Amino acid sequence: ARYTPVARRGDKPDAIAWLIKFFPAMPDAQIIRLIGTTKSTIQAVRDKTHWNSSNLKPRDPVLLGLCT
């Protein structure tokens, strides 16, 4: 597991939303490996039950610095 600074942890749901929007067929396991998140977070973003879902903006995880 990679360490993600506290300032970047809030960007993970945005990156998940971007991946779900542009690559809907991508399996959860691959998103977990790319971003370093949990399956429950991915499911919450997908179902729009994430605690911050009203403020999520899909943003590219590469530009956010979460993956290469």
Protein Blocks (a to p, Z undefined) as FASTA:
>chain_A
ZZddfklmmmmmmmmmmmmmmmmmbcfklmmmmnopafklmmmmmnopafklmmpccddf
klnopaZZ
